[in-house]
Amino acid sequence: MDGWTQIRECMEDSGCSATATRRAENLYQTGAVEDFIRYLRACRCDALEAIHEKQKQLDRLDRLIRDTKNM
C-alpha cells in the first residue's frame, strides 16, 4: 500500500469529506508538504469544533433532563 492510500484511508476513517480528501491529495501529490500539513491541521480544527458543538447539544439535553426531573 502506498503512502497516499494510507493517508486517504485515515482521512476517511476520521470523517473527512471527499472534497477535503481530494484537496489533501492534490497537496500531497504535488509535494507541498507544509501546505499539506497545514491543511490537515485545519481539518483537525474543524473536527474539534464539531465535537464542541455536539458537546453543547449534549449539555442542553442534560439540562433539559435535569429540569424535567425537578418539575
Backbone as JSON, one array per atom type, in Angstrom:
{
  "sequence": "MDGWTQIRECMEDSGCSATATRRAENLYQTGAVEDFIRYLRACRCDALEAIHEKQKQLDRLDRLIRDTKNM",
  "N": [[0.85, -1.18, 0.0], [0.61, 2.17, -0.89], [1.88, 5.41, 0.23], [-0.05, 7.5, -0.07], [-2.47, 6.08, -0.19], [-2.74, 5.03, 2.39], [-2.93, 7.42, 3.82], [-5.28, 8.49, 2.71], [-7.17, 6.58, 3.54], [-6.99, 6.92, 6.31], [-7.9, 9.56, 6.53], [-10.52, 9.25, 5.6], [-11.5, 7.47, 7.54], [-11.4, 9.2, 9.64], [-13.47, 10.85, 9.21], [-13.32, 12.83, 7.32], [-14.43, 14.79, 4.58], [-15.15, 13.91, 1.13], [-14.4, 15.96, -0.54], [-12.51, 17.35, 1.03], [-10.61, 15.35, 1.24], [-9.82, 15.05, -1.44], [-8.66, 17.57, -1.89], [-6.54, 17.46, -0.07], [-5.15, 15.33, -1.19], [-4.29, 16.47, -3.59], [-2.49, 18.41, -2.65], [-0.65, 16.73, -1.38], [0.25, 15.08, -3.5], [1.5, 16.92, -5.14], [3.68, 17.56, -3.73], [3.66, 19.57, -1.84], [4.4, 19.77, 1.04], [4.4, 21.29, 3.49], [2.07, 22.85, 3.12], [0.24, 20.78, 2.93], [0.38, 19.64, 5.51], [-0.49, 21.86, 6.98], [-3.08, 22.02, 5.99], [-4.15, 19.58, 6.91], [-4.08, 20.14, 9.63], [-5.98, 22.17, 9.71], [-8.24, 20.7, 9.02], [-8.36, 19.1, 11.27], [-8.94, 21.03, 13.23], [-11.5, 21.78, 12.39], [-12.86, 19.38, 12.87], [-12.6, 19.23, 15.65], [-14.05, 21.49, 16.43], [-16.58, 20.64, 15.66], [-16.95, 18.56, 17.46], [-17.06, 20.03, 19.84], [-19.41, 21.46, 19.4], [-21.27, 19.37, 19.36], [-20.96, 18.56, 22.01], [-22.03, 20.77, 23.34], [-24.7, 20.47, 22.55], [-25.31, 18.06, 23.85], [-25.0, 18.9, 26.49], [-27.14, 20.69, 26.67], [-29.29, 18.92, 26.39], [-28.88, 17.36, 28.69], [-29.37, 19.31, 30.64], [-32.08, 19.8, 30.12], [-33.16, 17.31, 30.8], [-32.51, 17.22, 33.55], [-33.94, 19.51, 34.44], [-36.54, 18.71, 33.82], [-36.87, 16.49, 35.46], [-36.93, 17.76, 37.9], [-39.35, 19.02, 38.04]],
  "CA": [[0.0, 0.0, 0.0], [1.45, 3.37, -0.96], [1.67, 6.42, 1.26], [-1.31, 8.22, -0.22], [-3.58, 5.17, 0.13], [-2.86, 5.01, 3.85], [-3.4, 8.74, 4.25], [-6.68, 8.6, 2.31], [-7.96, 5.73, 4.43], [-7.02, 7.58, 7.61], [-8.78, 10.73, 6.43], [-11.9, 8.75, 5.51], [-11.84, 6.95, 8.87], [-11.51, 10.34, 10.54], [-14.68, 11.59, 8.89], [-13.08, 13.91, 6.36], [-15.28, 14.72, 3.39], [-14.48, 13.58, -0.13], [-13.8, 17.2, -1.03], [-11.3, 17.59, 1.82], [-9.64, 14.33, 0.88], [-9.28, 15.39, -2.76], [-7.77, 18.72, -1.74], [-5.34, 16.96, 0.59], [-4.42, 14.52, -2.17], [-3.63, 17.38, -4.51], [-1.34, 18.98, -1.95], [0.31, 15.64, -1.15], [0.83, 14.6, -4.76], [2.35, 17.96, -5.73], [4.85, 17.72, -2.87], [3.52, 20.75, -0.99], [4.33, 19.15, 2.36], [3.99, 22.26, 4.52], [0.66, 23.17, 2.88], [-0.49, 19.56, 3.25], [0.29, 19.56, 6.98], [-1.35, 22.98, 7.39], [-4.46, 21.64, 5.65], [-4.56, 18.55, 7.86], [-4.35, 20.81, 10.91], [-7.26, 22.86, 9.56], [-9.26, 19.65, 9.09], [-8.44, 18.71, 12.68], [-9.66, 22.1, 13.93], [-12.91, 21.65, 12.03], [-13.39, 18.21, 13.59], [-12.68, 19.58, 17.06], [-15.19, 22.39, 16.59], [-17.79, 19.82, 15.56], [-17.07, 17.87, 18.75], [-17.5, 21.01, 20.83], [-20.83, 21.75, 19.14], [-22.03, 18.2, 19.84], [-20.94, 18.6, 23.47], [-23.03, 21.78, 23.74], [-26.02, 19.87, 22.38], [-25.49, 17.11, 24.94], [-25.19, 19.68, 27.72], [-28.52, 21.2, 26.66], [-30.18, 17.79, 26.68], [-28.71, 17.03, 30.11], [-30.08, 20.33, 31.41], [-33.5, 19.55, 29.94], [-33.48, 16.12, 31.6], [-32.47, 17.65, 34.96], [-35.06, 20.41, 34.7], [-37.79, 17.94, 33.75], [-36.94, 15.65, 36.68], [-37.16, 18.62, 39.05], [-40.65, 19.71, 37.92]],
  "C": [[0.9, 1.24, 0.0], [1.06, 4.38, 0.11], [0.34, 7.13, 1.15], [-2.5, 7.35, 0.15], [-3.8, 5.12, 1.63], [-3.4, 6.33, 4.38], [-4.88, 8.89, 3.93], [-7.57, 7.79, 3.24], [-8.08, 6.36, 5.82], [-7.96, 8.78, 7.6], [-10.24, 10.29, 6.37], [-12.37, 8.23, 6.86], [-12.05, 8.07, 9.88], [-12.72, 11.2, 10.25], [-14.48, 12.75, 7.94], [-13.96, 13.71, 5.13], [-14.46, 14.33, 2.17], [-13.78, 14.81, -0.69], [-12.49, 17.49, -0.29], [-10.21, 16.59, 1.45], [-9.01, 14.61, -0.48], [-8.31, 16.57, -2.67], [-6.45, 18.29, -1.1], [-4.49, 16.14, -0.38], [-3.65, 15.41, -3.15], [-2.38, 17.98, -3.88], [-0.24, 17.93, -1.76], [1.03, 15.25, -2.44], [1.75, 15.64, -5.41], [3.58, 18.24, -4.87], [4.82, 18.95, -1.99], [3.34, 20.31, 0.46], [3.84, 20.1, 3.43], [2.52, 22.63, 4.36], [-0.24, 21.97, 3.22], [-0.69, 19.43, 4.76], [-0.62, 20.66, 7.51], [-2.82, 22.64, 7.14], [-4.98, 20.56, 6.59], [-4.88, 19.16, 9.22], [-5.68, 21.56, 10.86], [-8.42, 21.86, 9.64], [-9.46, 19.2, 10.54], [-9.22, 19.76, 13.48], [-11.15, 22.04, 13.64], [-13.56, 20.5, 12.79], [-13.56, 18.53, 15.07], [-13.84, 20.54, 17.32], [-16.51, 21.64, 16.52], [-18.02, 19.05, 16.86], [-17.59, 18.83, 19.81], [-18.99, 21.35, 20.65], [-21.7, 20.59, 19.62], [-22.07, 18.18, 21.36], [-21.94, 19.62, 23.99], [-24.44, 21.22, 23.63], [-26.31, 18.87, 23.49], [-25.73, 17.82, 26.26], [-26.61, 20.23, 27.8], [-29.52, 20.09, 26.97], [-30.09, 17.38, 28.15], [-29.46, 18.01, 30.99], [-31.58, 20.12, 31.31], [-33.95, 18.35, 30.77], [-33.53, 16.5, 33.09], [-33.67, 18.52, 35.3], [-36.38, 19.67, 34.71], [-37.95, 17.08, 34.99], [-37.3, 16.49, 37.9], [-38.5, 19.36, 38.99], [-41.6, 19.26, 39.0]]
}
